Amino acid sequence: MRTTRSCLLATPRRGVSWQSVNVVNEMKIETPKDLVAALIDLFPGFRDEWDEGEGYGGIGQYNFHTVFMELAPFCSGYLAEASPRTVEAFCTLINNFVASGGDMENAVSTCLLEHSSQVGIAKTIRPHLSQAAKTELR
């Protein structure tokens, strides 16, 4: 029996609104396609970089790991230009992926958080991460 996990993007901390970053409150991320849509909402430039997984096995054949691998090289630039609300929303996404466990946690941990210093995002995201997510930072 296959279990489907989802990542619910809950409302960020008090005073932070997602309306300004075009992310729908309580968006469920259940598939890699949902993740791509959420990341494009946060970082519109990602649309131009996303290749539908072509570099990782063929167009349309991608998983959560593929999405984070595609995002990682561009993440520093996106975060440098992002508003504080966008950074918070992105970190909420990361925190929820870590809390979801399984493949979702493994993807964000191994393909983004473990390389966060190498791709230049660790200092930016650390203050917004849960304790569980912080333990995966390298």
A tleap script that builds the chain and sets N, CA, C and O, in Angstrom:
source leaprc.protein.ff14SB
mol = sequence {
  NMET ARG THR THR ARG SER CYS LEU LEU ALA
  THR PRO ARG ARG GLY VAL SER TRP GLN SER
  VAL ASN VAL VAL ASN GLU MET LYS ILE GLU
  THR PRO LYS ASP LEU VAL ALA ALA LEU ILE
  ASP LEU PHE PRO GLY PHE ARG ASP GLU TRP
  ASP GLU GLY GLU GLY TYR GLY GLY ILE GLY
  GLN TYR ASN PHE HIE THR VAL PHE MET GLU
  LEU ALA PRO PHE CYS SER GLY TYR LEU ALA
  GLU ALA SER PRO ARG THR VAL GLU ALA PHE
  CYS THR LEU ILE ASN ASN PHE VAL ALA SER
  GLY GLY ASP MET GLU ASN ALA VAL SER THR
  CYS LEU LEU GLU HIE SER SER GLN VAL GLY
  ILE ALA LYS THR ILE ARG PRO HIE LEU SER
  GLN ALA ALA LYS THR GLU LEU CARG
}
set mol.1.N position { 0.837 -1.180 0.000 }
set mol.1.CA position { 0.000 0.000 0.000 }
set mol.1.C position { 0.881 1.243 0.000 }
set mol.1.O position { 1.766 1.372 0.846 }
set mol.2.N position { 0.656 2.135 -0.915 }
set mol.2.CA position { 1.447 3.351 -1.023 }
set mol.2.C position { 0.807 4.477 -0.223 }
set mol.2.O position { -0.399 4.708 -0.310 }
set mol.3.N position { 1.616 5.164 0.544 }
set mol.3.CA position { 1.141 6.279 1.348 }
set mol.3.C position { 1.528 7.580 0.660 }
set mol.3.O position { 2.673 7.755 0.243 }
set mol.4.N position { 0.580 8.479 0.545 }
set mol.4.CA position { 0.856 9.780 -0.048 }
set mol.4.C position { 1.088 10.781 1.066 }
set mol.4.O position { 0.261 10.925 1.967 }
set mol.5.N position { 2.208 11.467 1.001 }
set mol.5.CA position { 2.509 12.515 1.971 }
set mol.5.C position { 2.269 13.858 1.308 }
set mol.5.O position { 2.385 13.990 0.089 }
set mol.6.N position { 1.943 14.826 2.094 }
set mol.6.CA position { 1.812 16.165 1.542 }
set mol.6.C position { 2.448 17.152 2.495 }
set mol.6.O position { 2.663 16.872 3.675 }
set mol.7.N position { 2.732 18.283 1.962 }
set mol.7.CA position { 3.349 19.350 2.731 }
set mol.7.C position { 2.391 20.524 2.691 }
set mol.7.O position { 2.155 21.091 1.624 }
set mol.8.N position { 1.844 20.892 3.814 }
set mol.8.CA position { 0.906 21.997 3.878 }
set mol.8.C position { 1.667 23.268 4.208 }
set mol.8.O position { 2.358 23.347 5.224 }
set mol.9.N position { 1.535 24.254 3.346 }
set mol.9.CA position { 2.188 25.528 3.607 }
set mol.9.C position { 1.288 26.337 4.529 }
set mol.9.O position { 0.324 26.965 4.090 }
set mol.10.N position { 1.612 26.309 5.784 }
set mol.10.CA position { 0.811 26.994 6.787 }
set mol.10.C position { 1.162 28.476 6.823 }
set mol.10.O position { 2.162 28.903 6.245 }
set mol.11.N position { 0.346 29.237 7.494 }
set mol.11.CA position { 0.582 30.666 7.609 }
set mol.11.C position { 1.881 30.929 8.341 }
set mol.11.O position { 2.111 30.367 9.411 }
set mol.12.N position { 2.737 31.777 7.781 }
set mol.12.CA position { 3.995 32.102 8.457 }
set mol.12.C position { 3.758 32.867 9.750 }
set mol.12.O position { 2.620 33.170 10.106 }
set mol.13.N position { 4.839 33.175 10.445 }
set mol.13.CA position { 4.753 33.883 11.720 }
set mol.13.C position { 3.930 35.166 11.618 }
set mol.13.O position { 3.751 35.729 10.538 }
set mol.14.N position { 3.446 35.602 12.750 }
set mol.14.CA position { 2.628 36.801 12.832 }
set mol.14.C position { 3.292 37.969 12.114 }
set mol.14.O position { 4.496 38.187 12.248 }
set mol.15.N position { 2.505 38.712 11.355 }
set mol.15.CA position { 3.006 39.891 10.671 }
set mol.15.C position { 3.545 39.616 9.282 }
set mol.15.O position { 3.944 40.548 8.583 }
set mol.16.N position { 3.566 38.359 8.864 }
set mol.16.CA position { 4.063 38.024 7.542 }
set mol.16.C position { 2.889 37.584 6.685 }
set mol.16.O position { 2.170 36.651 7.041 }
set mol.17.N position { 2.699 38.243 5.573 }
set mol.17.CA position { 1.608 37.922 4.673 }
set mol.17.C position { 2.136 37.304 3.400 }
set mol.17.O position { 3.121 37.781 2.838 }
set mol.18.N position { 1.495 36.253 2.943 }
set mol.18.CA position { 1.915 35.630 1.696 }
set mol.18.C position { 1.284 36.297 0.493 }
set mol.18.O position { 1.708 36.050 -0.635 }
set mol.19.N position { 0.278 37.138 0.702 }
set mol.19.CA position { -0.358 37.786 -0.440 }
set mol.19.C position { 0.663 38.524 -1.278 }
set mol.19.O position { 0.576 38.521 -2.506 }
set mol.20.N position { 1.616 39.148 -0.641 }
set mol.20.CA position { 2.588 39.951 -1.372 }
set mol.20.C position { 3.550 39.115 -2.198 }
set mol.20.O position { 4.244 39.656 -3.058 }
set mol.21.N position { 3.610 37.822 -1.962 }
set mol.21.CA position { 4.509 36.963 -2.735 }
set mol.21.C position { 3.734 35.963 -3.591 }
set mol.21.O position { 4.311 35.000 -4.095 }
set mol.22.N position { 2.441 36.185 -3.754 }
set mol.22.CA position { 1.600 35.378 -4.633 }
set mol.22.C position { 1.579 33.891 -4.290 }
set mol.22.O position { 1.443 33.054 -5.182 }
set mol.23.N position { 1.710 33.561 -3.028 }
set mol.23.CA position { 1.611 32.171 -2.604 }
set mol.23.C position { 0.278 31.998 -1.901 }
set mol.23.O position { -0.065 32.771 -1.007 }
set mol.24.N position { -0.457 31.003 -2.296 }
set mol.24.CA position { -1.771 30.768 -1.725 }
set mol.24.C position { -1.623 30.118 -0.358 }
set mol.24.O position { -0.947 29.099 -0.212 }
set mol.25.N position { -2.262 30.719 0.644 }
set mol.25.CA position { -2.232 30.152 1.983 }
set mol.25.C position { -2.817 28.743 1.955 }
set mol.25.O position { -3.821 28.495 1.288 }
set mol.26.N position { -2.198 27.842 2.665 }
set mol.26.CA position { -2.614 26.454 2.798 }
set mol.26.C position { -2.496 25.672 1.494 }
set mol.26.O position { -3.252 24.727 1.270 }
set mol.27.N position { -1.548 26.058 0.627 }
set mol.27.CA position { -1.296 25.286 -0.588 }
set mol.27.C position { -0.716 23.937 -0.187 }
set mol.27.O position { 0.239 23.871 0.588 }
set mol.28.N position { -1.287 22.877 -0.708 }
set mol.28.CA position { -0.760 21.544 -0.432 }
set mol.28.C position { 0.232 21.172 -1.523 }
set mol.28.O position { -0.056 21.288 -2.714 }
set mol.29.N position { 1.387 20.729 -1.098 }
set mol.29.CA position { 2.384 20.244 -2.033 }
set mol.29.C position { 2.438 18.735 -1.873 }
set mol.29.O position { 2.970 18.220 -0.890 }
set mol.30.N position { 1.884 18.038 -2.842 }
set mol.30.CA position { 1.837 16.585 -2.803 }
set mol.30.C position { 2.705 15.946 -3.878 }
set mol.30.O position { 3.078 14.778 -3.768 }
set mol.31.N position { 3.023 16.704 -4.907 }
set mol.31.CA position { 3.785 16.162 -6.025 }
set mol.31.C position { 4.941 17.105 -6.360 }
set mol.31.O position { 4.922 18.273 -5.971 }
set mol.32.N position { 5.938 16.605 -7.074 }
set mol.32.CA position { 7.008 17.495 -7.524 }
set mol.32.C position { 6.487 18.652 -8.388 }
set mol.32.O position { 7.030 19.756 -8.349 }
set mol.33.N position { 5.452 18.396 -9.151 }
set mol.33.CA position { 4.850 19.464 -9.970 }
set mol.33.C position { 4.284 20.574 -9.076 }
set mol.33.O position { 4.409 21.754 -9.402 }
set mol.34.N position { 3.663 20.202 -7.954 }
set mol.34.CA position { 3.164 21.189 -6.988 }
set mol.34.C position { 4.319 22.015 -6.423 }
set mol.34.O position { 4.198 23.227 -6.243 }
set mol.35.N position { 5.438 21.346 -6.147 }
set mol.35.CA position { 6.608 22.042 -5.619 }
set mol.35.C position { 7.133 23.047 -6.636 }
set mol.35.O position { 7.447 24.182 -6.278 }
set mol.36.N position { 7.229 22.647 -7.882 }
set mol.36.CA position { 7.693 23.560 -8.927 }
set mol.36.C position { 6.784 24.788 -8.988 }
set mol.36.O position { 7.273 25.915 -9.064 }
set mol.37.N position { 5.478 24.580 -8.957 }
set mol.37.CA position { 4.537 25.704 -9.003 }
set mol.37.C position { 4.733 26.646 -7.815 }
set mol.37.O position { 4.714 27.866 -7.983 }
set mol.38.N position { 4.921 26.090 -6.620 }
set mol.38.CA position { 5.135 26.916 -5.427 }
set mol.38.C position { 6.435 27.706 -5.538 }
set mol.38.O position { 6.483 28.881 -5.176 }
set mol.39.N position { 7.488 27.062 -6.038 }
set mol.39.CA position { 8.778 27.760 -6.174 }
set mol.39.C position { 8.712 28.858 -7.225 }
set mol.39.O position { 9.331 29.909 -7.058 }
set mol.40.N position { 7.975 28.632 -8.296 }
set mol.40.CA position { 7.810 29.682 -9.308 }
set mol.40.C position { 7.001 30.846 -8.748 }
set mol.40.O position { 7.258 32.000 -9.091 }
set mol.41.N position { 6.024 30.554 -7.886 }
set mol.41.CA position { 5.287 31.637 -7.219 }
set mol.41.C position { 6.230 32.472 -6.357 }
set mol.41.O position { 6.126 33.698 -6.329 }
set mol.42.N position { 7.143 31.817 -5.659 }
set mol.42.CA position { 8.091 32.520 -4.799 }
set mol.42.C position { 9.189 33.211 -5.605 }
set mol.42.O position { 9.544 34.359 -5.337 }
set mol.43.N position { 9.712 32.503 -6.584 }
set mol.43.CA position { 10.851 32.979 -7.374 }
set mol.43.C position { 10.499 32.881 -8.859 }
set mol.43.O position { 10.820 31.877 -9.496 }
set mol.44.N position { 9.853 33.891 -9.418 }
set mol.44.CA position { 9.415 33.820 -10.814 }
set mol.44.C position { 10.540 33.496 -11.807 }
set mol.44.O position { 10.281 32.909 -12.857 }
set mol.45.N position { 11.769 33.866 -11.491 }
set mol.45.CA position { 12.882 33.562 -12.375 }
set mol.45.C position { 13.151 32.073 -12.511 }
set mol.45.O position { 13.802 31.643 -13.463 }
set mol.46.N position { 12.655 31.282 -11.563 }
set mol.46.CA position { 12.856 29.845 -11.619 }
set mol.46.C position { 12.146 29.240 -12.830 }
set mol.46.O position { 12.555 28.190 -13.325 }
set mol.47.N position { 11.094 29.888 -13.305 }
set mol.47.CA position { 10.384 29.408 -14.489 }
set mol.47.C position { 11.342 29.292 -15.676 }
set mol.47.O position { 11.268 28.340 -16.453 }
set mol.48.N position { 12.236 30.267 -15.805 }
set mol.48.CA position { 13.182 30.270 -16.927 }
set mol.48.C position { 14.261 29.202 -16.779 }
set mol.48.O position { 14.819 28.746 -17.777 }
set mol.49.N position { 14.555 28.806 -15.566 }
set mol.49.CA position { 15.607 27.828 -15.316 }
set mol.49.C position { 15.084 26.394 -15.293 }
set mol.49.O position { 15.830 25.456 -15.574 }
set mol.50.N position { 13.821 26.223 -14.964 }
set mol.50.CA position { 13.249 24.890 -14.818 }
set mol.50.C position { 13.153 24.220 -16.189 }
set mol.50.O position { 12.584 24.783 -17.124 }
set mol.51.N position { 13.708 23.027 -16.300 }
set mol.51.CA position { 13.734 22.319 -17.581 }
set mol.51.C position { 12.891 21.046 -17.576 }
set mol.51.O position { 13.128 20.141 -18.375 }
set mol.52.N position { 11.917 20.976 -16.684 }
set mol.52.CA position { 11.044 19.807 -16.574 }
set mol.52.C position { 11.814 18.529 -16.267 }
set mol.52.O position { 11.359 17.436 -16.604 }
set mol.53.N position { 12.971 18.654 -15.635 }
set mol.53.CA position { 13.756 17.490 -15.259 }
set mol.53.C position { 14.599 16.913 -16.371 }
set mol.53.O position { 15.143 15.817 -16.236 }
set mol.54.N position { 14.714 17.637 -17.468 }
set mol.54.CA position { 15.447 17.130 -18.631 }
set mol.54.C position { 16.868 16.698 -18.290 }
set mol.54.O position { 17.339 15.674 -18.785 }
set mol.55.N position { 17.544 17.457 -17.461 }
set mol.55.CA position { 18.918 17.132 -17.101 }
set mol.55.C position { 19.049 15.962 -16.140 }
set mol.55.O position { 20.162 15.532 -15.837 }
set mol.56.N position { 17.929 15.442 -15.659 }
set mol.56.CA position { 17.955 14.368 -14.666 }
set mol.56.C position { 17.065 13.200 -15.075 }
set mol.56.O position { 16.300 12.692 -14.255 }
set mol.57.N position { 17.153 12.776 -16.308 }
set mol.57.CA position { 16.438 11.571 -16.699 }
set mol.57.C position { 15.378 11.750 -17.757 }
set mol.57.O position { 14.778 10.762 -18.180 }
set mol.58.N position { 15.124 12.934 -18.196 }
set mol.58.CA position { 14.146 13.120 -19.260 }
set mol.58.C position { 13.055 14.084 -18.878 }
set mol.58.O position { 12.710 14.209 -17.703 }
set mol.59.N position { 12.519 14.753 -19.845 }
set mol.59.CA position { 11.467 15.743 -19.616 }
set mol.59.C position { 10.265 15.076 -18.959 }
set mol.59.O position { 9.776 14.041 -19.412 }
set mol.60.N position { 9.810 15.695 -17.888 }
set mol.60.CA position { 8.648 15.203 -17.162 }
set mol.60.C position { 8.935 14.059 -16.213 }
set mol.60.O position { 8.046 13.643 -15.469 }
set mol.61.N position { 10.149 13.540 -16.218 }
set mol.61.CA position { 10.507 12.435 -15.332 }
set mol.61.C position { 11.349 12.981 -14.187 }
set mol.61.O position { 12.571 12.828 -14.174 }
set mol.62.N position { 10.694 13.609 -13.240 }
set mol.62.CA position { 11.433 14.215 -12.137 }
set mol.62.C position { 10.723 13.946 -10.822 }
set mol.62.O position { 9.538 13.614 -10.778 }
set mol.63.N position { 11.495 14.102 -9.749 }
set mol.63.CA position { 10.967 13.904 -8.409 }
set mol.63.C position { 11.336 15.121 -7.558 }
set mol.63.O position { 11.872 16.102 -8.071 }
set mol.64.N position { 11.047 15.053 -6.257 }
set mol.64.CA position { 11.369 16.180 -5.371 }
set mol.64.C position { 12.867 16.468 -5.369 }
set mol.64.O position { 13.281 17.626 -5.335 }
set mol.65.N position { 13.668 15.422 -5.404 }
set mol.65.CA position { 15.120 15.600 -5.420 }
set mol.65.C position { 15.540 16.415 -6.647 }
set mol.65.O position { 16.342 17.341 -6.533 }
set mol.66.N position { 15.005 16.075 -7.800 }
set mol.66.CA position { 15.337 16.779 -9.039 }
set mol.66.C position { 15.021 18.262 -8.937 }
set mol.66.O position { 15.813 19.101 -9.367 }
set mol.67.N position { 13.871 18.587 -8.371 }
set mol.67.CA position { 13.454 19.984 -8.262 }
set mol.67.C position { 14.445 20.761 -7.395 }
set mol.67.O position { 14.881 21.848 -7.773 }
set mol.68.N position { 14.800 20.209 -6.237 }
set mol.68.CA position { 15.742 20.917 -5.369 }
set mol.68.C position { 17.144 20.988 -5.978 }
set mol.68.O position { 17.859 21.966 -5.761 }
set mol.69.N position { 17.549 19.960 -6.740 }
set mol.69.CA position { 18.850 20.015 -7.416 }
set mol.69.C position { 18.867 21.119 -8.472 }
set mol.69.O position { 19.880 21.794 -8.652 }
set mol.70.N position { 17.750 21.299 -9.167 }
set mol.70.CA position { 17.654 22.366 -10.171 }
set mol.70.C position { 17.635 23.744 -9.512 }
set mol.70.O position { 18.198 24.699 -10.047 }
set mol.71.N position { 16.991 23.845 -8.360 }
set mol.71.CA position { 16.869 25.120 -7.652 }
set mol.71.C position { 18.178 25.574 -7.021 }
set mol.71.O position { 18.504 26.761 -7.056 }
set mol.72.N position { 18.927 24.646 -6.448 }
set mol.72.CA position { 20.087 24.977 -5.620 }
set mol.72.C position { 21.064 25.981 -6.230 }
set mol.72.O position { 21.438 26.930 -5.540 }
set mol.73.N position { 21.499 25.827 -7.484 }
set mol.73.CA position { 22.488 26.776 -8.019 }
set mol.73.C position { 21.978 28.211 -8.167 }
set mol.73.O position { 22.771 29.149 -8.241 }
set mol.74.N position { 20.672 28.378 -8.209 }
set mol.74.CA position { 20.085 29.700 -8.418 }
set mol.74.C position { 19.532 30.313 -7.135 }
set mol.74.O position { 19.190 31.495 -7.102 }
set mol.75.N position { 19.447 29.510 -6.087 }
set mol.75.CA position { 18.772 29.911 -4.859 }
set mol.75.C position { 19.394 31.147 -4.206 }
set mol.75.O position { 18.668 32.011 -3.714 }
set mol.76.N position { 20.693 31.240 -4.196 }
set mol.76.CA position { 21.358 32.385 -3.583 }
set mol.76.C position { 20.940 33.692 -4.256 }
set mol.76.O position { 20.646 34.679 -3.581 }
set mol.77.N position { 20.916 33.692 -5.552 }
set mol.77.CA position { 20.494 34.885 -6.289 }
set mol.77.C position { 19.045 35.244 -6.036 }
set mol.77.O position { 18.706 36.413 -5.855 }
set mol.78.N position { 18.191 34.231 -6.026 }
set mol.78.CA position { 16.768 34.486 -5.758 }
set mol.78.C position { 16.571 35.072 -4.368 }
set mol.78.O position { 15.823 36.034 -4.195 }
set mol.79.N position { 17.243 34.492 -3.377 }
set mol.79.CA position { 17.084 34.967 -2.004 }
set mol.79.C position { 17.687 36.352 -1.813 }
set mol.79.O position { 17.172 37.141 -1.021 }
set mol.80.N position { 18.767 36.662 -2.521 }
set mol.80.CA position { 19.396 37.984 -2.412 }
set mol.80.C position { 18.453 39.084 -2.892 }
set mol.80.O position { 18.498 40.208 -2.392 }
set mol.81.N position { 17.609 38.761 -3.853 }
set mol.81.CA position { 16.671 39.743 -4.409 }
set mol.81.C position { 15.289 39.678 -3.770 }
set mol.81.O position { 14.439 40.526 -4.042 }
set mol.82.N position { 15.060 38.687 -2.929 }
set mol.82.CA position { 13.731 38.444 -2.364 }
set mol.82.C position { 13.418 39.390 -1.212 }
set mol.82.O position { 14.310 39.875 -0.516 }
set mol.83.N position { 12.138 39.634 -1.034 }
set mol.83.CA position { 11.683 40.399 0.119 }
set mol.83.C position { 11.791 39.514 1.362 }
set mol.83.O position { 11.860 38.290 1.249 }
set mol.84.N position { 11.805 40.128 2.542 }
set mol.84.CA position { 11.816 39.321 3.771 }
set mol.84.C position { 10.634 38.344 3.836 }
set mol.84.O position { 10.772 37.239 4.360 }
set mol.85.N position { 9.496 38.744 3.314 }
set mol.85.CA position { 8.322 37.862 3.318 }
set mol.85.C position { 8.536 36.638 2.424 }
set mol.85.O position { 8.106 35.533 2.755 }
set mol.86.N position { 9.196 36.848 1.306 }
set mol.86.CA position { 9.472 35.730 0.413 }
set mol.86.C position { 10.465 34.769 1.053 }
set mol.86.O position { 10.305 33.552 0.954 }
set mol.87.N position { 11.480 35.303 1.702 }
set mol.87.CA position { 12.454 34.455 2.401 }
set mol.87.C position { 11.738 33.640 3.470 }
set mol.87.O position { 11.976 32.439 3.598 }
set mol.88.N position { 10.874 34.277 4.227 }
set mol.88.CA position { 10.123 33.582 5.277 }
set mol.88.C position { 9.236 32.489 4.683 }
set mol.88.O position { 9.178 31.380 5.216 }
set mol.89.N position { 8.557 32.792 3.600 }
set mol.89.CA position { 7.688 31.800 2.968 }
set mol.89.C position { 8.500 30.609 2.449 }
set mol.89.O position { 8.081 29.460 2.590 }
set mol.90.N position { 9.661 30.887 1.850 }
set mol.90.CA position { 10.530 29.816 1.362 }
set mol.90.C position { 10.999 28.938 2.523 }
set mol.90.O position { 11.012 27.713 2.410 }
set mol.91.N position { 11.375 29.550 3.617 }
set mol.91.CA position { 11.831 28.782 4.778 }
set mol.91.C position { 10.699 27.991 5.409 }
set mol.91.O position { 10.931 26.906 5.942 }
set mol.92.N position { 9.491 28.506 5.361 }
set mol.92.CA position { 8.334 27.748 5.836 }
set mol.92.C position { 8.142 26.504 4.981 }
set mol.92.O position { 7.833 25.429 5.497 }
set mol.93.N position { 8.323 26.651 3.684 }
set mol.93.CA position { 8.255 25.496 2.786 }
set mol.93.C position { 9.309 24.462 3.183 }
set mol.93.O position { 9.006 23.275 3.300 }
set mol.94.N position { 10.534 24.911 3.387 }
set mol.94.CA position { 11.616 24.011 3.796 }
set mol.94.C position { 11.270 23.322 5.117 }
set mol.94.O position { 11.396 22.103 5.234 }
set mol.95.N position { 10.836 24.096 6.105 }
set mol.95.CA position { 10.493 23.533 7.416 }
set mol.95.C position { 9.406 22.462 7.295 }
set mol.95.O position { 9.477 21.421 7.947 }
set mol.96.N position { 8.419 22.722 6.470 }
set mol.96.CA position { 7.330 21.766 6.308 }
set mol.96.C position { 7.778 20.513 5.573 }
set mol.96.O position { 7.296 19.419 5.868 }
set mol.97.N position { 8.687 20.655 4.628 }
set mol.97.CA position { 9.235 19.474 3.963 }
set mol.97.C position { 10.016 18.623 4.971 }
set mol.97.O position { 9.881 17.400 4.991 }
set mol.98.N position { 10.820 19.263 5.793 }
set mol.98.CA position { 11.586 18.526 6.806 }
set mol.98.C position { 10.626 17.820 7.767 }
set mol.98.O position { 10.828 16.652 8.097 }
set mol.99.N position { 9.595 18.516 8.211 }
set mol.99.CA position { 8.639 17.943 9.157 }
set mol.99.C position { 7.816 16.813 8.538 }
set mol.99.O position { 7.331 15.938 9.255 }
set mol.100.N position { 7.658 16.824 7.227 }
set mol.100.CA position { 6.866 15.787 6.554 }
set mol.100.C position { 7.544 14.425 6.577 }
set mol.100.O position { 6.877 13.393 6.498 }
set mol.101.N position { 8.866 14.423 6.684 }
set mol.101.CA position { 9.595 13.159 6.710 }
set mol.101.C position { 9.627 12.488 5.343 }
set mol.101.O position { 9.202 13.059 4.339 }
set mol.102.N position { 10.130 11.288 5.332 }
set mol.102.CA position { 10.152 10.481 4.113 }
set mol.102.C position { 10.908 11.124 2.970 }
set mol.102.O position { 11.913 11.805 3.177 }
set mol.103.N position { 10.420 10.904 1.770 }
set mol.103.CA position { 11.055 11.384 0.552 }
set mol.103.C position { 11.127 12.908 0.509 }
set mol.103.O position { 12.093 13.472 -0.004 }
set mol.104.N position { 10.113 13.571 1.045 }
set mol.104.CA position { 10.102 15.038 1.026 }
set mol.104.C position { 11.244 15.585 1.887 }
set mol.104.O position { 11.977 16.482 1.470 }
set mol.105.N position { 11.378 15.039 3.075 }
set mol.105.CA position { 12.463 15.478 3.964 }
set mol.105.C position { 13.813 15.157 3.356 }
set mol.105.O position { 14.721 15.988 3.376 }
set mol.106.N position { 13.951 13.963 2.819 }
set mol.106.CA position { 15.217 13.546 2.245 }
set mol.106.C position { 15.610 14.442 1.079 }
set mol.106.O position { 16.781 14.799 0.943 }
set mol.107.N position { 14.668 14.804 0.254 }
set mol.107.CA position { 14.960 15.644 -0.909 }
set mol.107.C position { 15.473 17.022 -0.509 }
set mol.107.O position { 16.501 17.471 -1.015 }
set mol.108.N position { 14.770 17.694 0.391 }
set mol.108.CA position { 15.196 19.044 0.779 }
set mol.108.C position { 16.489 18.997 1.587 }
set mol.108.O position { 17.321 19.898 1.484 }
set mol.109.N position { 16.656 17.953 2.385 }
set mol.109.CA position { 17.869 17.852 3.199 }
set mol.109.C position { 19.098 17.560 2.349 }
set mol.109.O position { 20.114 18.246 2.466 }
set mol.110.N position { 19.009 16.540 1.492 }
set mol.110.CA position { 20.191 16.117 0.741 }
set mol.110.C position { 20.499 16.986 -0.464 }
set mol.110.O position { 21.654 17.080 -0.879 }
set mol.111.N position { 19.489 17.619 -1.029 }
set mol.111.CA position { 19.705 18.385 -2.258 }
set mol.111.C position { 19.760 19.894 -2.051 }
set mol.111.O position { 20.102 20.631 -2.975 }
set mol.112.N position { 19.429 20.358 -0.853 }
set mol.112.CA position { 19.489 21.802 -0.606 }
set mol.112.C position { 20.180 22.118 0.720 }
set mol.112.O position { 21.196 22.812 0.731 }
set mol.113.N position { 19.647 21.624 1.829 }
set mol.113.CA position { 20.179 22.010 3.132 }
set mol.113.C position { 21.618 21.547 3.344 }
set mol.113.O position { 22.428 22.288 3.902 }
set mol.114.N position { 21.941 20.345 2.911 }
set mol.114.CA position { 23.309 19.843 3.100 }
set mol.114.C position { 24.325 20.583 2.229 }
set mol.114.O position { 25.531 20.473 2.451 }
set mol.115.N position { 23.847 21.325 1.255 }
set mol.115.CA position { 24.722 22.101 0.369 }
set mol.115.C position { 24.522 23.605 0.547 }
set mol.115.O position { 24.985 24.403 -0.268 }
set mol.116.N position { 23.833 23.980 1.614 }
set mol.116.CA position { 23.453 25.382 1.793 }
set mol.116.C position { 24.655 26.327 1.893 }
set mol.116.O position { 24.595 27.445 1.382 }
set mol.117.N position { 25.715 25.909 2.526 }
set mol.117.CA position { 26.914 26.760 2.583 }
set mol.117.C position { 27.576 26.855 1.221 }
set mol.117.O position { 28.021 27.930 0.818 }
set mol.118.N position { 27.643 25.743 0.510 }
set mol.118.CA position { 28.260 25.732 -0.811 }
set mol.118.C position { 27.520 26.622 -1.804 }
set mol.118.O position { 28.146 27.271 -2.642 }
set mol.119.N position { 26.198 26.657 -1.716 }
set mol.119.CA position { 25.426 27.473 -2.655 }
set mol.119.C position { 25.133 28.870 -2.110 }
set mol.119.O position { 24.454 29.663 -2.762 }
set mol.120.N position { 25.643 29.171 -0.917 }
set mol.120.CA position { 25.573 30.519 -0.376 }
set mol.120.C position { 24.256 30.959 0.212 }
set mol.120.O position { 23.922 32.142 0.158 }
set mol.121.N position { 23.488 30.022 0.781 }
set mol.121.CA position { 22.199 30.417 1.350 }
set mol.121.C position { 22.088 30.182 2.855 }
set mol.121.O position { 21.110 30.609 3.468 }
set mol.122.N position { 23.056 29.521 3.455 }
set mol.122.CA position { 22.949 29.125 4.868 }
set mol.122.C position { 22.687 30.307 5.788 }
set mol.122.O position { 21.794 30.241 6.633 }
set mol.123.N position { 23.443 31.382 5.642 }
set mol.123.CA position { 23.284 32.532 6.543 }
set mol.123.C position { 21.929 33.208 6.372 }
set mol.123.O position { 21.370 33.738 7.333 }
set mol.124.N position { 21.407 33.190 5.165 }
set mol.124.CA position { 20.121 33.835 4.895 }
set mol.124.C position { 18.961 33.046 5.479 }
set mol.124.O position { 18.034 33.624 6.048 }
set mol.125.N position { 19.012 31.724 5.339 }
set mol.125.CA position { 17.854 30.932 5.760 }
set mol.125.C position { 17.908 30.475 7.219 }
set mol.125.O position { 16.864 30.230 7.825 }
set mol.126.N position { 19.100 30.359 7.786 }
set mol.126.CA position { 19.232 29.834 9.154 }
set mol.126.C position { 18.277 30.485 10.169 }
set mol.126.O position { 17.644 29.757 10.934 }
set mol.127.N position { 18.143 31.814 10.212 }
set mol.127.CA position { 17.270 32.408 11.235 }
set mol.127.C position { 15.794 32.028 11.116 }
set mol.127.O position { 15.031 32.196 12.067 }
set mol.128.N position { 15.395 31.519 9.962 }
set mol.128.CA position { 13.978 31.222 9.717 }
set mol.128.C position { 13.656 29.735 9.767 }
set mol.128.O position { 12.500 29.343 9.609 }
set mol.129.N position { 14.665 28.910 9.986 }
set mol.129.CA position { 14.453 27.465 9.958 }
set mol.129.C position { 14.086 26.898 11.321 }
set mol.129.O position { 14.483 27.420 12.362 }
set mol.130.N position { 13.325 25.827 11.285 }
set mol.130.CA position { 13.014 25.086 12.509 }
set mol.130.C position { 14.296 24.417 13.002 }
set mol.130.O position { 15.281 24.325 12.269 }
set mol.131.N position { 14.271 23.960 14.230 }
set mol.131.CA position { 15.428 23.261 14.779 }
set mol.131.C position { 15.750 22.020 13.969 }
set mol.131.O position { 16.917 21.721 13.717 }
set mol.132.N position { 14.714 21.296 13.559 }
set mol.132.CA position { 14.931 20.078 12.765 }
set mol.132.C position { 15.610 20.406 11.437 }
set mol.132.O position { 16.501 19.675 11.004 }
set mol.133.N position { 15.208 21.476 10.799 }
set mol.133.CA position { 15.821 21.867 9.517 }
set mol.133.C position { 17.258 22.347 9.749 }
set mol.133.O position { 18.145 22.063 8.943 }
set mol.134.N position { 17.485 23.066 10.838 }
set mol.134.CA position { 18.824 23.555 11.122 }
set mol.134.C position { 19.832 22.421 11.300 }
set mol.134.O position { 21.010 22.579 10.979 }
set mol.135.N position { 19.378 21.294 11.804 }
set mol.135.CA position { 20.308 20.177 11.995 }
set mol.135.C position { 20.805 19.608 10.669 }
set mol.135.O position { 21.811 18.899 10.637 }
set mol.136.N position { 20.110 19.913 9.580 }
set mol.136.CA position { 20.511 19.430 8.260 }
set mol.136.C position { 21.420 20.411 7.515 }
set mol.136.O position { 21.992 20.061 6.483 }
set mol.137.N position { 21.556 21.627 8.027 }
set mol.137.CA position { 22.406 22.629 7.366 }
set mol.137.C position { 23.867 22.199 7.408 }
set mol.137.O position { 24.336 21.644 8.402 }
set mol.138.N position { 24.567 22.458 6.331 }
set mol.138.CA position { 26.010 22.203 6.273 }
set mol.138.C position { 26.686 23.439 5.757 }
set mol.138.O position { 27.909 23.463 5.621 }
savepdb mol mol.pdb
quit
